[in-house]
């Protein structure tokens, strides 16, 4: 257990060291070439450093000749570079001409943007070659090309970003050296040329400052990144040791952010992250640090805060997200989970505090609490998270999961009209494992598709068995966006549900968020699902950002109002109005309405008055094993 925790810290340190090494290499290069005016030396330094930066077997620098019809390899390093440097080729020959023509970098990610003819011509070289443009102040200079990754494999997006950043600075040094070379050749070193050289050197200095900024700040949110956060927290720890004070660490994770990216696209996801950052900034004091760790995680350092103060601040940050965001006309409701760790109680160094805040955040997420404080007893990373992944994989292979069924009751007749299938897993060593935990593991380890097909198949078989005894009872199965949007979903579903008679025993509950993603393709897929007799239910309605106008175009059968609105309907006039209006609008569209999370008679009576069709919740019954569910149906 300690080894796994240690491995995570080692991985974090390795990533930080790699980033520091890359920045150090870039800064070392710029220090060497910023004052270097000998063009051959500039090419030599740039070639050697660029090859080391992207780990290439061979690195070449082709420059466009003055005739703009040929290019010449002016610099090179690595395997066979000496044989190539000095050679000239026609511009239309090779990738250099493509880069000059399109003013874009060449790497394997460009294949999807090519025509079929271009793709056929360049596909063989796509993974073994990367070439970024060298764009001068006034014109295109040439490029920097890496060939064959050392150790095999393909050049990736990280290599592309590093090489582009490298090229943007090196191009200035090359222009400097070319300018000096030209001036020496013509013996016209006058004041105008010196002034130009000074301007270019200032540009190099400004670019170096830009490099430093990019190495410390997140490009999406403009907040401090992990490197700067590490520096700030380390400084605060040193001061706290001296002052004998405390520090609150607050890790905030945006819930279901992957669904937002999948449905709206990564561009709008980035806009949302930026808006969240701006909202969080409103609550930050000058001596505190707000940073983005990456993905959908934000972290706050609160010097001088004890546990109670940090929890209060955490609740305020989460509450600040209650007001929805408007991204290009889409109303987005954001929820978050926050984990709290406090120095020195929960650790006295960066890695321990960050890890324990992360553990607390997962505790909050898995317990449906907004904020959780680190508790060593619930540290599931210490208890063997990697072994948990392995055990869940094995449980799926051996079909050791079980479906429980929660009844859905008609408010008109009081009869059981449907059931929701909910996964359960009892492990011999862990006991009953929370669905929030094992579903999260399934989704994050590429196992959710197999689990979903197993759940559909199992639920369908159970519905067939009940049909012989009780008649027609639909069973609802939750289908994740990840599974639903998979290219093989339609084919795999057809293998499970053979005909309309079988399909009419099933309902698929799908999240509201999904309806803005590739609407036309989704509509076609849902039409196919309906053709099998399967009904469609919008799960957790009210927490996402679909609109009833879209539902008109989709053959959805029902809306399922999220329990967060239902539980407080008696005490919250706003929630009552929202639920009532949703029921009326749904009925106008010919849709049924299910209210989940019904736990009191008062709530049920009010739902009857508001015209709700169906309810489920602990007031009626908890989820039951198949046998007990059958007994419950008989009792009704």
Rosetta blueprint (number, residue, H / E / L):
1 X L
2 X H
3 X H
4 X H
5 X H
6 X H
7 X H
8 X H
9 X H
10 X H
11 X H
12 X H
13 X H
14 X H
15 X H
16 X H
17 X H
18 X H
19 X H
20 X H
21 X H
22 X H
23 X H
24 X H
25 X H
26 X H
27 X H
28 X H
29 X H
30 X H
31 X H
32 X H
33 X H
34 X L
35 X L
36 X L
37 X L
38 X L
39 X H
40 X H
41 X H
42 X H
43 X H
44 X H
45 X H
46 X H
47 X H
48 X H
49 X H
50 X H
51 X H
52 X H
53 X H
54 X H
55 X L
56 X E
57 X E
58 X E
59 X E
60 X E
61 X E
62 X E
63 X E
64 X E
65 X L
66 X L
67 X L
68 X L
69 X L
70 X E
71 X E
72 X E
73 X E
74 X E
75 X E
76 X E
77 X E
78 X E
79 X L
80 X L
81 X H
82 X H
83 X H
84 X H
85 X L
86 X L
87 X L
88 X E
89 X E
90 X E
91 X L
92 X L
93 X L
94 X L
95 X H
96 X H
97 X H
98 X H
99 X H
100 X H
101 X H
102 X H
103 X L
104 X L
105 X L
106 X E
107 X L
108 X H
109 X H
110 X H
111 X H
112 X H
113 X H
114 X L
115 X L
116 X H
117 X H
118 X H
119 X H
120 X H
121 X H
122 X H
123 X H
124 X H
125 X H
126 X L
127 X L
128 X L
129 X E
130 X E
131 X E
132 X E
133 X E
134 X E
135 X E
136 X L
137 X L
138 X L
139 X L
140 X E
141 X E
142 X E
143 X E
144 X E
145 X E
146 X E
147 X E
148 X E
149 X E
150 X L
151 X L
152 X L
153 X L
154 X L
155 X L
156 X L
157 X H
158 X H
159 X H
160 X H
161 X H
162 X H
163 X H
164 X H
165 X H
166 X H
167 X H
168 X H
169 X H
170 X H
171 X H
172 X H
173 X H
174 X H
175 X H
176 X H
177 X H
178 X H
179 X H
180 X H
181 X H
182 X H
183 X H
184 X H
185 X H
186 X H
187 X L
188 X L
189 X L
190 X L
191 X H
192 X H
193 X H
194 X H
195 X H
196 X H
197 X H
198 X H
199 X H
200 X H
201 X H
202 X H
203 X H
204 X H
205 X H
206 X H
207 X H
208 X H
209 X H
210 X H
211 X H
212 X H
213 X H
214 X H
215 X H
216 X H
217 X E
218 X L
219 X L
220 X L
221 X L
222 X L
223 X L
224 X E
225 X L
226 X H
227 X H
228 X H
229 X H
230 X H
231 X H
232 X H
233 X H
234 X H
235 X H
236 X H
237 X H
238 X H
239 X H
240 X H
241 X H
242 X H
243 X H
244 X L
245 X L
246 X L
247 X E
248 X E
249 X E
250 X E
251 X E
252 X E
253 X E
254 X E
255 X L
256 X L
257 X H
258 X H
259 X H
260 X H
261 X H
262 X H
263 X H
264 X H
265 X L
266 X H
267 X H
268 X H
269 X H
270 X H
271 X H
272 X H
273 X H
274 X H
275 X H
276 X H
277 X H
278 X H
279 X H
280 X H
281 X H
282 X L
283 X L
284 X L
285 X L
286 X L
287 X L
288 X L
289 X E
290 X E
291 X E
292 X E
293 X E
294 X E
295 X L
296 X L
297 X E
298 X E
299 X E
300 X E
301 X E
302 X E
303 X E
304 X L
305 X L
306 X L
307 X H
308 X H
309 X H
310 X H
311 X H
312 X H
313 X H
314 X H
315 X H
316 X H
317 X H
318 X H
319 X H
320 X L
321 X L
322 X L
323 X L
324 X L
325 X E
326 X E
327 X E
328 X L
329 X L
330 X E
331 X E
332 X E
333 X L
334 X L
335 X L
336 X E
337 X E
338 X E
339 X E
340 X E
341 X E
342 X E
343 X E
344 X L
345 X L
346 X L
347 X L
348 X L
349 X L
350 X H
351 X H
352 X H
353 X H
354 X H
355 X H
356 X H
357 X H
358 X H
359 X H
360 X H
361 X H
362 X H
363 X H
364 X H
365 X H
366 X H
367 X L
368 X L
369 X L
370 X L
371 X E
372 X E
373 X E
374 X L
375 X L
376 X H
377 X H
378 X H
379 X L
380 X L
381 X L
382 X L
383 X L
384 X L
385 X H
386 X H
387 X H
388 X H
389 X H
390 X H
391 X H
392 X H
393 X H
394 X H
395 X H
396 X H
397 X H
398 X L
399 X L
400 X L
401 X L
402 X E
403 X E
404 X E
405 X E
406 X E
407 X E
408 X E
409 X E
410 X E
411 X L
412 X L
413 X L
414 X L
415 X L
416 X E
417 X E
418 X E
419 X E
420 X E
421 X E
422 X E
423 X E
424 X E
425 X E
426 X E
427 X E
428 X L
429 X L
430 X L
431 X E
432 X E
433 X E
434 X L
435 X H
436 X H
437 X H
438 X H
439 X H
440 X H
441 X H
442 X H
443 X H
444 X H
445 X L
446 X L
447 X L
448 X H
449 X H
450 X H
451 X H
452 X H
453 X H
454 X H
455 X H
456 X H
457 X H
458 X H
459 X H
460 X H
461 X H
462 X H
463 X H
464 X H
465 X H
466 X H
467 X H
468 X H
469 X H
470 X H
471 X L
472 X L
473 X L
474 X E
475 X E
476 X E
477 X E
478 X E
479 X L
480 X L
481 X H
482 X H
483 X H
484 X H
485 X L
486 X L
487 X L
488 X L
489 X H
490 X H
491 X H
492 X H
493 X H
494 X H
495 X H
496 X H
497 X L
498 X L
499 X L
500 X H
501 X H
502 X H
503 X H
504 X L
505 X L
506 X E
507 X E
508 X E
509 X E
510 X E
511 X E
512 X H
513 X H
514 X H
515 X H
516 X H
517 X L
518 X L
519 X H
520 X H
521 X H
522 X H
523 X H
524 X H
525 X H
526 X H
527 X H
528 X H
529 X H
530 X H
531 X H
532 X L
533 X L
534 X L
535 X E
536 X E
537 X E
538 X E
539 X E
540 X E
541 X E
542 X L
543 X L
544 X L
545 X L
546 X L
547 X L
548 X H
549 X H
550 X H
551 X H
552 X L
553 X L
554 X L
555 X L
556 X L
557 X L
558 X E
559 X E
560 X E
561 X E
562 X L
563 X H
564 X H
565 X H
566 X H
567 X L
568 X L
569 X L
570 X L
571 X L
572 X L
573 X H
574 X H
575 X H
576 X H
577 X H
578 X H
579 X H
580 X H
581 X H
582 X H
583 X H
584 X H
585 X H
586 X H
587 X H
588 X H
589 X L
590 X L
591 X L
592 X E
593 X E
594 X E
595 X E
596 X L
597 X L
598 X L
599 X L
600 X L
601 X H
602 X H
603 X H
604 X H
605 X H
606 X H
607 X H
608 X H
609 X H
610 X H
611 X L
612 X L
613 X L
614 X E
615 X E
616 X L
617 X L
618 X L
619 X L
620 X L
621 X L
622 X L
623 X L
624 X E
625 X L
626 X H
627 X H
628 X H
629 X H
630 X H
631 X H
632 X H
633 X H
634 X H
635 X H
636 X L
